[in-house]
Amino acid sequence: MKCKTVVTTAIASAFTLAAANTAFAADKPEAEKCYGVVKAGKNDCQTATSACAGQSTADGQSDAWVYLPKGSCDKIVGGSTKPKA
């Protein structure tokens, strides 16, 4: 019985932390998504080819994004605030 409680608590904690992290980043008005500048495996959320953060497969993947301070993305070569086709 204890093992089931521990596992359930751990899973609930993981979901809570993931949701809190996503909500915190999305609620920051001074942050924006920047596409096409992420190193492989360092993206912040899902892409067209992966279901989770940290699973982009190539540097500069056009549909992978990372949160950056607002206005920074336009200053980076290859950066875009909209996904590239």
PDB file of N, CA, C and O in Angstrom:
ATOM      1  N   MET A   1       0.813  -1.193   0.000  1.00  0.00           N
ATOM      2  CA  MET A   1       0.000   0.000   0.000  1.00  0.00           C
ATOM      3  C   MET A   1       0.859   1.261   0.000  1.00  0.00           C
ATOM      4  O   MET A   1       0.536   2.233  -0.683  1.00  0.00           O
ATOM      5  N   LYS A   2       1.959   1.249   0.768  1.00  0.00           N
ATOM      6  CA  LYS A   2       2.836   2.415   0.836  1.00  0.00           C
ATOM      7  C   LYS A   2       3.464   2.723  -0.521  1.00  0.00           C
ATOM      8  O   LYS A   2       3.591   3.885  -0.907  1.00  0.00           O
ATOM      9  N   CYS A   3       3.851   1.681  -1.235  1.00  0.00           N
ATOM     10  CA  CYS A   3       4.489   1.848  -2.542  1.00  0.00           C
ATOM     11  C   CYS A   3       3.541   2.542  -3.517  1.00  0.00           C
ATOM     12  O   CYS A   3       3.954   3.427  -4.267  1.00  0.00           O
ATOM     13  N   LYS A   4       2.280   2.143  -3.505  1.00  0.00           N
ATOM     14  CA  LYS A   4       1.292   2.755  -4.396  1.00  0.00           C
ATOM     15  C   LYS A   4       1.111   4.238  -4.060  1.00  0.00           C
ATOM     16  O   LYS A   4       0.991   5.066  -4.963  1.00  0.00           O
ATOM     17  N   THR A   5       1.092   4.570  -2.788  1.00  0.00           N
ATOM     18  CA  THR A   5       0.951   5.966  -2.358  1.00  0.00           C
ATOM     19  C   THR A   5       2.157   6.798  -2.795  1.00  0.00           C
ATOM     20  O   THR A   5       2.005   7.927  -3.261  1.00  0.00           O
ATOM     21  N   VAL A   6       3.339   6.239  -2.644  1.00  0.00           N
ATOM     22  CA  VAL A   6       4.562   6.945  -3.030  1.00  0.00           C
ATOM     23  C   VAL A   6       4.583   7.193  -4.532  1.00  0.00           C
ATOM     24  O   VAL A   6       4.897   8.298  -4.975  1.00  0.00           O
ATOM     25  N   VAL A   7       4.257   6.187  -5.307  1.00  0.00           N
ATOM     26  CA  VAL A   7       4.247   6.319  -6.767  1.00  0.00           C
ATOM     27  C   VAL A   7       3.200   7.344  -7.206  1.00  0.00           C
ATOM     28  O   VAL A   7       3.473   8.194  -8.054  1.00  0.00           O
ATOM     29  N   THR A   8       2.013   7.259  -6.630  1.00  0.00           N
ATOM     30  CA  THR A   8       0.945   8.206  -6.976  1.00  0.00           C
ATOM     31  C   THR A   8       1.354   9.633  -6.642  1.00  0.00           C
ATOM     32  O   THR A   8       1.120  10.546  -7.434  1.00  0.00           O
ATOM     33  N   THR A   9       1.956   9.834  -5.491  1.00  0.00           N
ATOM     34  CA  THR A   9       2.411  11.161  -5.079  1.00  0.00           C
ATOM     35  C   THR A   9       3.501  11.679  -6.015  1.00  0.00           C
ATOM     36  O   THR A   9       3.500  12.852  -6.385  1.00  0.00           O
ATOM     37  N   ALA A  10       4.416  10.813  -6.390  1.00  0.00           N
ATOM     38  CA  ALA A  10       5.508  11.225  -7.289  1.00  0.00           C
ATOM     39  C   ALA A  10       4.964  11.636  -8.655  1.00  0.00           C
ATOM     40  O   ALA A  10       5.394  12.641  -9.221  1.00  0.00           O
ATOM     41  N   ILE A  11       4.033  10.871  -9.173  1.00  0.00           N
ATOM     42  CA  ILE A  11       3.457  11.197 -10.482  1.00  0.00           C
ATOM     43  C   ILE A  11       2.681  12.508 -10.415  1.00  0.00           C
ATOM     44  O   ILE A  11       2.802  13.346 -11.308  1.00  0.00           O
ATOM     45  N   ALA A  12       1.893  12.688  -9.371  1.00  0.00           N
ATOM     46  CA  ALA A  12       1.134  13.928  -9.211  1.00  0.00           C
ATOM     47  C   ALA A  12       2.065  15.127  -9.081  1.00  0.00           C
ATOM     48  O   ALA A  12       1.792  16.191  -9.636  1.00  0.00           O
ATOM     49  N   SER A  13       3.158  14.958  -8.356  1.00  0.00           N
ATOM     50  CA  SER A  13       4.132  16.043  -8.199  1.00  0.00           C
ATOM     51  C   SER A  13       4.778  16.409  -9.528  1.00  0.00           C
ATOM     52  O   SER A  13       4.970  17.589  -9.824  1.00  0.00           O
ATOM     53  N   ALA A  14       5.110  15.410 -10.323  1.00  0.00           N
ATOM     54  CA  ALA A  14       5.732  15.669 -11.620  1.00  0.00           C
ATOM     55  C   ALA A  14       4.791  16.449 -12.531  1.00  0.00           C
ATOM     56  O   ALA A  14       5.215  17.391 -13.200  1.00  0.00           O
ATOM     57  N   PHE A  15       3.517  16.062 -12.562  1.00  0.00           N
ATOM     58  CA  PHE A  15       2.545  16.776 -13.387  1.00  0.00           C
ATOM     59  C   PHE A  15       2.348  18.207 -12.887  1.00  0.00           C
ATOM     60  O   PHE A  15       2.227  19.134 -13.688  1.00  0.00           O
ATOM     61  N   THR A  16       2.316  18.385 -11.588  1.00  0.00           N
ATOM     62  CA  THR A  16       2.137  19.720 -11.015  1.00  0.00           C
ATOM     63  C   THR A  16       3.314  20.622 -11.358  1.00  0.00           C
ATOM     64  O   THR A  16       3.118  21.775 -11.740  1.00  0.00           O
ATOM     65  N   LEU A  17       4.528  20.114 -11.227  1.00  0.00           N
ATOM     66  CA  LEU A  17       5.716  20.911 -11.557  1.00  0.00           C
ATOM     67  C   LEU A  17       5.760  21.263 -13.035  1.00  0.00           C
ATOM     68  O   LEU A  17       6.101  22.390 -13.393  1.00  0.00           O
ATOM     69  N   ALA A  18       5.423  20.320 -13.890  1.00  0.00           N
ATOM     70  CA  ALA A  18       5.425  20.589 -15.331  1.00  0.00           C
ATOM     71  C   ALA A  18       4.390  21.648 -15.681  1.00  0.00           C
ATOM     72  O   ALA A  18       4.670  22.553 -16.468  1.00  0.00           O
ATOM     73  N   ALA A  19       3.210  21.545 -15.112  1.00  0.00           N
ATOM     74  CA  ALA A  19       2.153  22.527 -15.390  1.00  0.00           C
ATOM     75  C   ALA A  19       2.535  23.901 -14.852  1.00  0.00           C
ATOM     76  O   ALA A  19       2.295  24.911 -15.513  1.00  0.00           O
ATOM     77  N   ALA A  20       3.119  23.949 -13.678  1.00  0.00           N
ATOM     78  CA  ALA A  20       3.512  25.225 -13.091  1.00  0.00           C
ATOM     79  C   ALA A  20       4.609  25.886 -13.921  1.00  0.00           C
ATOM     80  O   ALA A  20       4.584  27.101 -14.118  1.00  0.00           O
ATOM     81  N   ASN A  21       5.569  25.104 -14.407  1.00  0.00           N
ATOM     82  CA  ASN A  21       6.655  25.643 -15.218  1.00  0.00           C
ATOM     83  C   ASN A  21       6.123  26.215 -16.524  1.00  0.00           C
ATOM     84  O   ASN A  21       6.521  27.309 -16.925  1.00  0.00           O
ATOM     85  N   THR A  22       5.239  25.502 -17.185  1.00  0.00           N
ATOM     86  CA  THR A  22       4.659  25.972 -18.445  1.00  0.00           C
ATOM     87  C   THR A  22       3.817  27.221 -18.216  1.00  0.00           C
ATOM     88  O   THR A  22       3.915  28.181 -18.981  1.00  0.00           O
ATOM     89  N   ALA A  23       2.996  27.220 -17.179  1.00  0.00           N
ATOM     90  CA  ALA A  23       2.138  28.369 -16.885  1.00  0.00           C
ATOM     91  C   ALA A  23       2.977  29.590 -16.538  1.00  0.00           C
ATOM     92  O   ALA A  23       2.655  30.702 -16.957  1.00  0.00           O
ATOM     93  N   PHE A  24       4.048  29.395 -15.777  1.00  0.00           N
ATOM     94  CA  PHE A  24       4.901  30.509 -15.388  1.00  0.00           C
ATOM     95  C   PHE A  24       5.529  31.165 -16.610  1.00  0.00           C
ATOM     96  O   PHE A  24       5.512  32.390 -16.731  1.00  0.00           O
ATOM     97  N   ALA A  25       6.080  30.371 -17.510  1.00  0.00           N
ATOM     98  CA  ALA A  25       6.735  30.921 -18.699  1.00  0.00           C
ATOM     99  C   ALA A  25       5.730  31.588 -19.634  1.00  0.00           C
ATOM    100  O   ALA A  25       6.017  32.638 -20.210  1.00  0.00           O
ATOM    101  N   ALA A  26       4.562  30.987 -19.784  1.00  0.00           N
ATOM    102  CA  ALA A  26       3.565  31.536 -20.695  1.00  0.00           C
ATOM    103  C   ALA A  26       2.938  32.824 -20.152  1.00  0.00           C
ATOM    104  O   ALA A  26       2.515  33.683 -20.926  1.00  0.00           O
ATOM    105  N   ASP A  27       2.879  32.958 -18.835  1.00  0.00           N
ATOM    106  CA  ASP A  27       2.268  34.140 -18.241  1.00  0.00           C
ATOM    107  C   ASP A  27       3.196  35.341 -18.202  1.00  0.00           C
ATOM    108  O   ASP A  27       2.748  36.452 -17.916  1.00  0.00           O
ATOM    109  N   LYS A  28       4.456  35.150 -18.479  1.00  0.00           N
ATOM    110  CA  LYS A  28       5.401  36.262 -18.433  1.00  0.00           C
ATOM    111  C   LYS A  28       5.191  37.154 -19.653  1.00  0.00           C
ATOM    112  O   LYS A  28       5.482  36.726 -20.771  1.00  0.00           O
ATOM    113  N   PRO A  29       4.704  38.360 -19.479  1.00  0.00           N
ATOM    114  CA  PRO A  29       4.446  39.227 -20.629  1.00  0.00           C
ATOM    115  C   PRO A  29       5.723  39.650 -21.348  1.00  0.00           C
ATOM    116  O   PRO A  29       5.675  40.053 -22.510  1.00  0.00           O
ATOM    117  N   GLU A  30       6.859  39.561 -20.668  1.00  0.00           N
ATOM    118  CA  GLU A  30       8.102  39.982 -21.302  1.00  0.00           C
ATOM    119  C   GLU A  30       8.806  38.847 -22.039  1.00  0.00           C
ATOM    120  O   GLU A  30       9.947  39.009 -22.471  1.00  0.00           O
ATOM    121  N   ALA A  31       8.144  37.705 -22.187  1.00  0.00           N
ATOM    122  CA  ALA A  31       8.731  36.572 -22.903  1.00  0.00           C
ATOM    123  C   ALA A  31       7.929  36.278 -24.167  1.00  0.00           C
ATOM    124  O   ALA A  31       6.729  36.545 -24.235  1.00  0.00           O
ATOM    125  N   GLU A  32       8.616  35.723 -25.168  1.00  0.00           N
ATOM    126  CA  GLU A  32       7.943  35.323 -26.404  1.00  0.00           C
ATOM    127  C   GLU A  32       8.599  34.060 -26.933  1.00  0.00           C
ATOM    128  O   GLU A  32       9.761  33.776 -26.644  1.00  0.00           O
ATOM    129  N   LYS A  33       7.835  33.307 -27.711  1.00  0.00           N
ATOM    130  CA  LYS A  33       8.374  32.109 -28.343  1.00  0.00           C
ATOM    131  C   LYS A  33       9.261  32.523 -29.502  1.00  0.00           C
ATOM    132  O   LYS A  33       8.896  33.390 -30.295  1.00  0.00           O
ATOM    133  N   CYS A  34      10.431  31.899 -29.597  1.00  0.00           N
ATOM    134  CA  CYS A  34      11.341  32.164 -30.708  1.00  0.00           C
ATOM    135  C   CYS A  34      11.643  30.837 -31.397  1.00  0.00           C
ATOM    136  O   CYS A  34      12.202  29.920 -30.796  1.00  0.00           O
ATOM    137  N   TYR A  35      11.262  30.758 -32.662  1.00  0.00           N
ATOM    138  CA  TYR A  35      11.410  29.537 -33.458  1.00  0.00           C
ATOM    139  C   TYR A  35      12.701  29.563 -34.267  1.00  0.00           C
ATOM    140  O   TYR A  35      13.167  30.624 -34.682  1.00  0.00           O
ATOM    141  N   GLY A  36      13.269  28.381 -34.485  1.00  0.00           N
ATOM    142  CA  GLY A  36      14.388  28.239 -35.406  1.00  0.00           C
ATOM    143  C   GLY A  36      15.756  28.549 -34.839  1.00  0.00           C
ATOM    144  O   GLY A  36      16.724  28.600 -35.598  1.00  0.00           O
ATOM    145  N   VAL A  37      15.880  28.759 -33.543  1.00  0.00           N
ATOM    146  CA  VAL A  37      17.179  29.097 -32.961  1.00  0.00           C
ATOM    147  C   VAL A  37      17.622  28.111 -31.876  1.00  0.00           C
ATOM    148  O   VAL A  37      18.670  28.293 -31.258  1.00  0.00           O
ATOM    149  N   VAL A  38      16.836  27.088 -31.654  1.00  0.00           N
ATOM    150  CA  VAL A  38      17.079  26.163 -30.548  1.00  0.00           C
ATOM    151  C   VAL A  38      18.094  25.094 -30.928  1.00  0.00           C
ATOM    152  O   VAL A  38      18.073  24.572 -32.042  1.00  0.00           O
ATOM    153  N   LYS A  39      18.980  24.774 -29.994  1.00  0.00           N
ATOM    154  CA  LYS A  39      19.892  23.647 -30.170  1.00  0.00           C
ATOM    155  C   LYS A  39      19.098  22.355 -30.065  1.00  0.00           C
ATOM    156  O   LYS A  39      18.067  22.318 -29.393  1.00  0.00           O
ATOM    157  N   ALA A  40      19.553  21.314 -30.706  1.00  0.00           N
ATOM    158  CA  ALA A  40      18.879  20.011 -30.654  1.00  0.00           C
ATOM    159  C   ALA A  40      18.696  19.575 -29.206  1.00  0.00           C
ATOM    160  O   ALA A  40      19.635  19.606 -28.411  1.00  0.00           O
ATOM    161  N   GLY A  41      17.476  19.172 -28.877  1.00  0.00           N
ATOM    162  CA  GLY A  41      17.179  18.690 -27.537  1.00  0.00           C
ATOM    163  C   GLY A  41      16.950  19.758 -26.497  1.00  0.00           C
ATOM    164  O   GLY A  41      16.817  19.433 -25.318  1.00  0.00           O
ATOM    165  N   LYS A  42      16.899  21.019 -26.880  1.00  0.00           N
ATOM    166  CA  LYS A  42      16.755  22.112 -25.911  1.00  0.00           C
ATOM    167  C   LYS A  42      15.468  22.909 -26.093  1.00  0.00           C
ATOM    168  O   LYS A  42      15.329  23.982 -25.506  1.00  0.00           O
ATOM    169  N   ASN A  43      14.519  22.409 -26.896  1.00  0.00           N
ATOM    170  CA  ASN A  43      13.277  23.142 -27.128  1.00  0.00           C
ATOM    171  C   ASN A  43      12.400  23.143 -25.882  1.00  0.00           C
ATOM    172  O   ASN A  43      12.516  22.257 -25.035  1.00  0.00           O
ATOM    173  N   ASP A  44      11.511  24.150 -25.770  1.00  0.00           N
ATOM    174  CA  ASP A  44      10.663  24.296 -24.596  1.00  0.00           C
ATOM    175  C   ASP A  44       9.355  23.538 -24.668  1.00  0.00           C
ATOM    176  O   ASP A  44       8.728  23.325 -23.631  1.00  0.00           O
ATOM    177  N   CYS A  45       8.922  23.130 -25.821  1.00  0.00           N
ATOM    178  CA  CYS A  45       7.649  22.424 -25.908  1.00  0.00           C
ATOM    179  C   CYS A  45       7.619  21.550 -27.164  1.00  0.00           C
ATOM    180  O   CYS A  45       8.605  21.459 -27.896  1.00  0.00           O
ATOM    181  N   GLN A  46       6.471  20.910 -27.397  1.00  0.00           N
ATOM    182  CA  GLN A  46       6.371  19.978 -28.515  1.00  0.00           C
ATOM    183  C   GLN A  46       6.566  20.657 -29.862  1.00  0.00           C
ATOM    184  O   GLN A  46       6.395  21.868 -30.002  1.00  0.00           O
ATOM    185  N   THR A  47       6.926  19.850 -30.842  1.00  0.00           N
ATOM    186  CA  THR A  47       7.079  20.305 -32.221  1.00  0.00           C
ATOM    187  C   THR A  47       6.186  19.431 -33.096  1.00  0.00           C
ATOM    188  O   THR A  47       5.450  18.587 -32.587  1.00  0.00           O
ATOM    189  N   ALA A  48       6.248  19.627 -34.383  1.00  0.00           N
ATOM    190  CA  ALA A  48       5.452  18.800 -35.298  1.00  0.00           C
ATOM    191  C   ALA A  48       5.940  17.348 -35.302  1.00  0.00           C
ATOM    192  O   ALA A  48       5.185  16.437 -35.639  1.00  0.00           O
ATOM    193  N   THR A  49       7.203  17.140 -34.928  1.00  0.00           N
ATOM    194  CA  THR A  49       7.770  15.793 -34.979  1.00  0.00           C
ATOM    195  C   THR A  49       8.064  15.197 -33.610  1.00  0.00           C
ATOM    196  O   THR A  49       8.533  14.062 -33.532  1.00  0.00           O
ATOM    197  N   SER A  50       7.804  15.925 -32.530  1.00  0.00           N
ATOM    198  CA  SER A  50       8.025  15.387 -31.184  1.00  0.00           C
ATOM    199  C   SER A  50       6.896  15.835 -30.263  1.00  0.00           C
ATOM    200  O   SER A  50       6.264  16.867 -30.492  1.00  0.00           O
ATOM    201  N   ALA A  51       6.658  15.064 -29.238  1.00  0.00           N
ATOM    202  CA  ALA A  51       5.528  15.321 -28.355  1.00  0.00           C
ATOM    203  C   ALA A  51       5.917  16.002 -27.056  1.00  0.00           C
ATOM    204  O   ALA A  51       5.054  16.252 -26.214  1.00  0.00           O
ATOM    205  N   CYS A  52       7.174  16.305 -26.874  1.00  0.00           N
ATOM    206  CA  CYS A  52       7.600  16.791 -25.570  1.00  0.00           C
ATOM    207  C   CYS A  52       8.737  17.803 -25.684  1.00  0.00           C
ATOM    208  O   CYS A  52       9.400  17.904 -26.717  1.00  0.00           O
ATOM    209  N   ALA A  53       8.944  18.537 -24.617  1.00  0.00           N
ATOM    210  CA  ALA A  53      10.072  19.463 -24.543  1.00  0.00           C
ATOM    211  C   ALA A  53      11.373  18.671 -24.554  1.00  0.00           C
ATOM    212  O   ALA A  53      11.424  17.540 -24.070  1.00  0.00           O
ATOM    213  N   GLY A  54      12.414  19.264 -25.103  1.00  0.00           N
ATOM    214  CA  GLY A  54      13.721  18.631 -25.108  1.00  0.00           C
ATOM    215  C   GLY A  54      13.887  17.509 -26.107  1.00  0.00           C
ATOM    216  O   GLY A  54      14.802  16.697 -25.969  1.00  0.00           O
ATOM    217  N   GLN A  55      13.020  17.438 -27.120  1.00  0.00           N
ATOM    218  CA  GLN A  55      13.120  16.349 -28.081  1.00  0.00           C
ATOM    219  C   GLN A  55      13.333  16.819 -29.510  1.00  0.00           C
ATOM    220  O   GLN A  55      13.162  16.028 -30.438  1.00  0.00           O
ATOM    221  N   SER A  56      13.698  18.066 -29.720  1.00  0.00           N
ATOM    222  CA  SER A  56      13.993  18.484 -31.090  1.00  0.00           C
ATOM    223  C   SER A  56      15.216  17.705 -31.571  1.00  0.00           C
ATOM    224  O   SER A  56      16.097  17.366 -30.781  1.00  0.00           O
ATOM    225  N   THR A  57      15.257  17.430 -32.854  1.00  0.00           N
ATOM    226  CA  THR A  57      16.295  16.530 -33.370  1.00  0.00           C
ATOM    227  C   THR A  57      17.441  17.225 -34.090  1.00  0.00           C
ATOM    228  O   THR A  57      18.451  16.588 -34.389  1.00  0.00           O
ATOM    229  N   ALA A  58      17.309  18.512 -34.373  1.00  0.00           N
ATOM    230  CA  ALA A  58      18.360  19.209 -35.109  1.00  0.00           C
ATOM    231  C   ALA A  58      18.509  20.630 -34.592  1.00  0.00           C
ATOM    232  O   ALA A  58      17.541  21.235 -34.132  1.00  0.00           O
ATOM    233  N   ASP A  59      19.711  21.155 -34.667  1.00  0.00           N
ATOM    234  CA  ASP A  59      19.929  22.560 -34.328  1.00  0.00           C
ATOM    235  C   ASP A  59      19.154  23.427 -35.311  1.00  0.00           C
ATOM    236  O   ASP A  59      19.157  23.159 -36.512  1.00  0.00           O
ATOM    237  N   GLY A  60      18.494  24.458 -34.811  1.00  0.00           N
ATOM    238  CA  GLY A  60      17.774  25.385 -35.676  1.00  0.00           C
ATOM    239  C   GLY A  60      16.517  24.805 -36.299  1.00  0.00           C
ATOM    240  O   GLY A  60      16.039  25.325 -37.307  1.00  0.00           O
ATOM    241  N   GLN A  61      15.971  23.743 -35.726  1.00  0.00           N
ATOM    242  CA  GLN A  61      14.755  23.124 -36.256  1.00  0.00           C
ATOM    243  C   GLN A  61      13.658  24.183 -36.365  1.00  0.00           C
ATOM    244  O   GLN A  61      13.386  24.895 -35.398  1.00  0.00           O
ATOM    245  N   SER A  62      13.034  24.287 -37.525  1.00  0.00           N
ATOM    246  CA  SER A  62      12.129  25.398 -37.820  1.00  0.00           C
ATOM    247  C   SER A  62      10.869  25.444 -36.968  1.00  0.00           C
ATOM    248  O   SER A  62      10.302  26.521 -36.784  1.00  0.00           O
ATOM    249  N   ASP A  63      10.411  24.308 -36.442  1.00  0.00           N
ATOM    250  CA  ASP A  63       9.194  24.324 -35.628  1.00  0.00           C
ATOM    251  C   ASP A  63       9.473  24.189 -34.133  1.00  0.00           C
ATOM    252  O   ASP A  63       8.536  24.124 -33.337  1.00  0.00           O
ATOM    253  N   ALA A  64      10.735  24.145 -33.742  1.00  0.00           N
ATOM    254  CA  ALA A  64      11.109  24.078 -32.332  1.00  0.00           C
ATOM    255  C   ALA A  64      11.309  25.493 -31.802  1.00  0.00           C
ATOM    256  O   ALA A  64      11.879  26.348 -32.478  1.00  0.00           O
ATOM    257  N   TRP A  65      10.827  25.728 -30.573  1.00  0.00           N
ATOM    258  CA  TRP A  65      10.932  27.076 -30.030  1.00  0.00           C
ATOM    259  C   TRP A  65      11.439  27.066 -28.596  1.00  0.00           C
ATOM    260  O   TRP A  65      11.457  26.036 -27.921  1.00  0.00           O
ATOM    261  N   VAL A  66      11.847  28.238 -28.161  1.00  0.00           N
ATOM    262  CA  VAL A  66      12.306  28.462 -26.799  1.00  0.00           C
ATOM    263  C   VAL A  66      11.811  29.844 -26.386  1.00  0.00           C
ATOM    264  O   VAL A  66      11.719  30.744 -27.221  1.00  0.00           O
ATOM    265  N   TYR A  67      11.490  30.020 -25.098  1.00  0.00           N
ATOM    266  CA  TYR A  67      11.090  31.344 -24.613  1.00  0.00           C
ATOM    267  C   TYR A  67      12.320  32.232 -24.497  1.00  0.00           C
ATOM    268  O   TYR A  67      13.341  31.826 -23.941  1.00  0.00           O
ATOM    269  N   LEU A  68      12.217  33.442 -25.024  1.00  0.00           N
ATOM    270  CA  LEU A  68      13.270  34.449 -24.922  1.00  0.00           C
ATOM    271  C   LEU A  68      12.637  35.765 -24.486  1.00  0.00           C
ATOM    272  O   LEU A  68      11.429  35.951 -24.636  1.00  0.00           O
ATOM    273  N   PRO A  69      13.432  36.670 -23.954  1.00  0.00           N
ATOM    274  CA  PRO A  69      12.884  37.982 -23.612  1.00  0.00           C
ATOM    275  C   PRO A  69      12.292  38.652 -24.855  1.00  0.00           C
ATOM    276  O   PRO A  69      12.854  38.570 -25.947  1.00  0.00           O
ATOM    277  N   LYS A  70      11.172  39.303 -24.672  1.00  0.00           N
ATOM    278  CA  LYS A  70      10.460  39.947 -25.782  1.00  0.00           C
ATOM    279  C   LYS A  70      11.399  40.887 -26.542  1.00  0.00           C
ATOM    280  O   LYS A  70      12.095  41.703 -25.937  1.00  0.00           O
ATOM    281  N   GLY A  71      11.410  40.765 -27.860  1.00  0.00           N
ATOM    282  CA  GLY A  71      12.248  41.598 -28.714  1.00  0.00           C
ATOM    283  C   GLY A  71      13.589  40.975 -29.064  1.00  0.00           C
ATOM    284  O   GLY A  71      14.251  41.428 -29.998  1.00  0.00           O
ATOM    285  N   SER A  72      14.002  39.948 -28.334  1.00  0.00           N
ATOM    286  CA  SER A  72      15.307  39.315 -28.582  1.00  0.00           C
ATOM    287  C   SER A  72      15.305  38.449 -29.833  1.00  0.00           C
ATOM    288  O   SER A  72      16.312  38.373 -30.537  1.00  0.00           O
ATOM    289  N   CYS A  73      14.199  37.804 -30.111  1.00  0.00           N
ATOM    290  CA  CYS A  73      14.148  36.856 -31.226  1.00  0.00           C
ATOM    291  C   CYS A  73      14.461  37.539 -32.558  1.00  0.00           C
ATOM    292  O   CYS A  73      15.160  36.976 -33.401  1.00  0.00           O
ATOM    293  N   ASP A  74      13.949  38.739 -32.739  1.00  0.00           N
ATOM    294  CA  ASP A  74      14.173  39.460 -33.997  1.00  0.00           C
ATOM    295  C   ASP A  74      15.638  39.832 -34.200  1.00  0.00           C
ATOM    296  O   ASP A  74      16.040  40.163 -35.315  1.00  0.00           O
ATOM    297  N   LYS A  75      16.439  39.782 -33.143  1.00  0.00           N
ATOM    298  CA  LYS A  75      17.849  40.147 -33.234  1.00  0.00           C
ATOM    299  C   LYS A  75      18.751  38.956 -33.547  1.00  0.00           C
ATOM    300  O   LYS A  75      19.948  39.124 -33.777  1.00  0.00           O
ATOM    301  N   ILE A  76      18.178  37.758 -33.555  1.00  0.00           N
ATOM    302  CA  ILE A  76      18.964  36.543 -33.774  1.00  0.00           C
ATOM    303  C   ILE A  76      18.796  36.083 -35.223  1.00  0.00           C
ATOM    304  O   ILE A  76      17.674  35.986 -35.722  1.00  0.00           O
ATOM    305  N   VAL A  77      19.901  35.803 -35.886  1.00  0.00           N
ATOM    306  CA  VAL A  77      19.850  35.318 -37.259  1.00  0.00           C
ATOM    307  C   VAL A  77      19.101  33.993 -37.282  1.00  0.00           C
ATOM    308  O   VAL A  77      19.455  33.061 -36.560  1.00  0.00           O
ATOM    309  N   GLY A  78      18.074  33.911 -38.108  1.00  0.00           N
ATOM    310  CA  GLY A  78      17.271  32.703 -38.211  1.00  0.00           C
ATOM    311  C   GLY A  78      16.105  32.645 -37.249  1.00  0.00           C
ATOM    312  O   GLY A  78      15.269  31.746 -37.341  1.00  0.00           O
ATOM    313  N   GLY A  79      16.036  33.599 -36.319  1.00  0.00           N
ATOM    314  CA  GLY A  79      14.954  33.614 -35.331  1.00  0.00           C
ATOM    315  C   GLY A  79      13.667  34.166 -35.913  1.00  0.00           C
ATOM    316  O   GLY A  79      13.690  35.070 -36.748  1.00  0.00           O
ATOM    317  N   SER A  80      12.533  33.611 -35.466  1.00  0.00           N
ATOM    318  CA  SER A  80      11.232  34.046 -35.923  1.00  0.00           C
ATOM    319  C   SER A  80      10.226  33.851 -34.794  1.00  0.00           C
ATOM    320  O   SER A  80      10.311  32.871 -34.054  1.00  0.00           O
ATOM    321  N   THR A  81       9.278  34.770 -34.654  1.00  0.00           N
ATOM    322  CA  THR A  81       8.242  34.612 -33.638  1.00  0.00           C
ATOM    323  C   THR A  81       7.097  33.753 -34.138  1.00  0.00           C
ATOM    324  O   THR A  81       6.132  33.527 -33.408  1.00  0.00           O
ATOM    325  N   LYS A  82       7.184  33.272 -35.362  1.00  0.00           N
ATOM    326  CA  LYS A  82       6.191  32.354 -35.933  1.00  0.00           C
ATOM    327  C   LYS A  82       6.911  31.145 -36.495  1.00  0.00           C
ATOM    328  O   LYS A  82       8.021  31.270 -37.012  1.00  0.00           O
ATOM    329  N   PRO A  83       6.287  29.963 -36.398  1.00  0.00           N
ATOM    330  CA  PRO A  83       6.943  28.764 -36.925  1.00  0.00           C
ATOM    331  C   PRO A  83       7.176  28.883 -38.432  1.00  0.00           C
ATOM    332  O   PRO A  83       6.353  29.425 -39.168  1.00  0.00           O
ATOM    333  N   LYS A  84       8.302  28.368 -38.855  1.00  0.00           N
ATOM    334  CA  LYS A  84       8.638  28.384 -40.279  1.00  0.00           C
ATOM    335  C   LYS A  84       8.052  27.135 -40.937  1.00  0.00           C
ATOM    336  O   LYS A  84       7.981  26.070 -40.323  1.00  0.00           O
ATOM    337  N   ALA A  85       7.649  27.278 -42.152  1.00  0.00           N
ATOM    338  CA  ALA A  85       7.051  26.136 -42.884  1.00  0.00           C
ATOM    339  C   ALA A  85       8.078  25.140 -43.308  1.00  0.00           C
ATOM    340  O   ALA A  85       7.741  24.131 -43.928  1.00  0.00           O
TER     341      ALA A  85
END
